[in-house]
Every structure is written in C-alpha cells, then in structure tokens.
Amino acid sequence: MSIQNSTLALAGVFQSAELVRQIARQGLLDQAPFEASIQSVLKIDASSVEEVYGELDGVKKGLQVLCEQLGAGTKRNMEVMHYVLNLIFLERKLAKQANMMSNIQTGIVVAQAHTERYAVTAPEIITHLAEVYTETLSSFDYRIKVNGERRFLENQFNADKIRALLLAGVRSTVLWRQKGGKRLQFIFSRKKIVRFAQQYLENIKKSLV
C-alpha cells in the first residue's frame, strides 16, 4: 500500500471537511473543489486514486488544507479536524454494515444516471445524494454535528450540500482505508504525509506553467 495514494485520498477527506466548514460558516464554498468532491462520489470504479477526483488539481484544496492542519507550526482549524476525525469514525461503523454499503452504492448509481440530464452539482443530484446520506449514514446513533451560522444551516440547499459533502468525505475515507490509511499515521507518519502532499502541490503548480 502506497502512502502517496493514501495521502491523496486523505486530502479528499480534508477537502470535504473544509467545504462543509465553508458552507456552515459562510454560506458559500469554492465551486471547483466542490464539483470535484461530488464527482468523487459518483466515481465508483477508477483505475487510480487521482482519477477519482478527475485529476490531481481536483483535490488541490484538500492538499492545501491537509498541509495546514498537519504541518508543523501551522495554525490549525479545529472544526476541520473535528469533521475529518468524525468521518473516519463513521467509516469504521459503515464498514461493518454490508447492507448499508450496498444501499449507498445503489443510490449512487441512480445519481450517476441523473448526470446524463444534469450537471454534477445541479440541485437534483445534490438533493439525491443528500437523501442517500440521510437514509443510510444518518441512521447511526452516532452522527456528525455540523457547527455554523443558523441562517446558513437552515437553508435547505445548503443542508443538502453539507450532507452530499459528508457522503463524499466518507467515500474518500473508504478509499483512504483501502490504500492503507490508519489513524495512527496522524501521529507517526504526519511529516511524511505532509511531505507527499507538498510534492503533489508542486506537481500541480508545474503542470500549470
């Protein structure tokens, strides 16, 4: 299992967490990473981790946030870390529920079919993915509590975006586990993870030159 691949998947988790924070606190989010994160949910079969996010640039925001959160001497946003750790915990509960995994996959296949008529981030698809999250992962006794401004959280489409992004976060967490990711790496492999994330960011920068 390559730590490079698990780092990329972990960046996907951080990206979802940061976008949830943005909506909850500001009522707005960065559109390009939002689209890449939603696309990652719909990409059930992919030949590489990079392909899950469309391309390396699709997870750029997540790589940046990962470096900010795990890098030495940086100011951490505890809300983002809270969401990341909660997504990891939720994935562990999901891993024991084969029927729920199957139901989620069925729901995602339906969303994939909708992309023939709608854009990936169209309300019809976001609302459907939010319903998939509500009918499956929200049924656990343990739920992820999202903090933010009430006026933003009470907006139905914002709430749907948050649920769709939490589903994307769990999808990235599943991928992270599949590529050898473990919670202890946050303690023992932190520097290595940050180094690989920084290398990915350098590669993105070079590709844009």
N, C-alpha and C positions, 0 to 999 in steps of 0.2 A: 504494500500500500504506500503510495507516494504522499509525502507531506505537502508537496506542491499542489496536488489535486485536492487534498483535504483543506488546504488554506484557501483555495479558490471557492470551494463550497461554503466554507465558514464565512467568507466575505459576502456570499449570498445571504447568509443569516443576518449578518450585521446590516446589510443594505435594507432588508425588510424591516428590521428593528428601527433603523433611523427614519425610514419613511413613515412608519407608524407614529413615531415621535413628532415628526413634522406636521402631519395632519392633526394630531391631537392638540398640539401646542399652537400651531399657526393657521390651521385650516387649509393649508396649501402644501404641495410637495413638488419635488423635482420630477418632471414628467418623463425624461429619458430613462432613469433608473427604475421608475415605477413601471413603465412599459416592459422593461427587461425582466423585472421580478415577476410580473404577471405572466409573461411569456414562459418563464421557467416552470411555472406550474403546469402549463399546457404541454411542455416538452417531456413526455413520459419516457420515450425511447431516444437516447442520444449516444453518439459514439464517443463523446468526451465531455468532461465537466464544462469546458469552455463553451461547447455547443449548447448546453442547457441554457446559458444566458445570451445566446445569439452570437456573441463574440466577446473577447476579453473586455472591450470597452463597456459592455453591458453591465459589468459588475464593478466598474471603476469607483463609483460612490461607496460601495461596500468595502473595497480595498482601502480607501482613504479612511473610512470610519474605523475599520479594524486597526489600522496603524495608530490612529488617535487613541483608541481605547486600550490597546495592549502595549503600545510603545512606552519606553522609559521616559519619565519626566514630562509626560503629556497630561493635560487636564482631561479627566475622564467624565463622561456624561453617565451618571449612574442609572438614568432611566433607560438608556440604550442597553447597558449591560444587564439590567433587570429583564428586559424583553428577550435578550439573547439567551440568558440562563433559563428563563421560563420556557422558551421554545425548545431548548434541549431537554428539559424535564418532560415537556408534553410529548415529545417524540418518543421518549422511553416508554411512556404509557401507551402510546399508539402502537408501538412495536409488538405489544402483547395482544393486540386486538386485530386478528386477521380479517374478521368480517368488516370491521370499520375501514381497514385499509382498502378492501375491495369496494366498499361503498364510495369511498373518496375517489378511487380510480374511475368508477362508473360515472360519477358526477363530472369529473374532469373530461372524460370522453365526450360527454354532452356539450361541455363548454367548447371543446375543440371544434365540434360541428358548427357551433354558433359563429366561429371565426370566418366561416365561408360567407357570412352575411354582414358581420360587424367587425369593427376594428378591435384589437386585443383589449384596449382599455375602455371600450364602449360600456355604457351603463348596463346594458343587457348581460354582458359577460361578467362584469364586476359583481352585479347583483346575484347572478347564478353562483359564482364562486363563494360569495359571502354566505349564501344559503347552504352550500356544501359544508362550509366550516361550521355553521350553526347546527346543522343536523348531525354532525359527527363529533368533531373535537370539542364543541361546546357542551356535549352531553356528559363529559367527565365531571366528577365532583370538583376537580382542580381546574380552575380557569385563569387565563391571563388577564390581569386587571390593567386596563389602559388608563393612564392619568393624562389630564389635559384640560382645556377650556371647555366648559359645559356647552357653550354656544356652537362649538365645532363638533363636539361629540354627539350632540343631539340632532345634527344634520344627518338625515338618513343615508345620503350617498357617501358622506364622509365615513359613517359607521360601516357601510358596505366595503369601502376601500380598505379600512382597517382590518376587517375580517378576511378579505381577499389577500391582504399582505401577510397576515398571520398564517394563512394557509401556505403562501409562498415561503414563509420562514420555516415552516415545518418541512416543506418539500426540500429546501436547502439543507436542513438539519439531517434529514434522512440520507441525503447524498453525502453529507459530511461523515456520517457514521459508516456508510458503505465504503468510503475511501480511507477508513482507519482513524477517523476523528474520535477523540476521547476528552472528557472534561479535564483530566489531569494534565493535558497538554497546555492548558491555560497557565499552569504553574511551572511545569518542567520544560516546555518547548516554546514558551512565549517569544523569546528572542528569535528563534528560528522561524516561527510563523510570521513575525513582523518582517524579517529579512526577505522572505519569499514574497510577501505582499508588496514590499517596496520594489522588488525586482519586476513584478507584474506591472506596477505603475510606471516604471521606467520603460518597459516594453510598449506600453500604451502610448507613452509620450513619443517614443521613437517612431512608432507607426503613423503618428500624425504629422511628422516632419516631412 
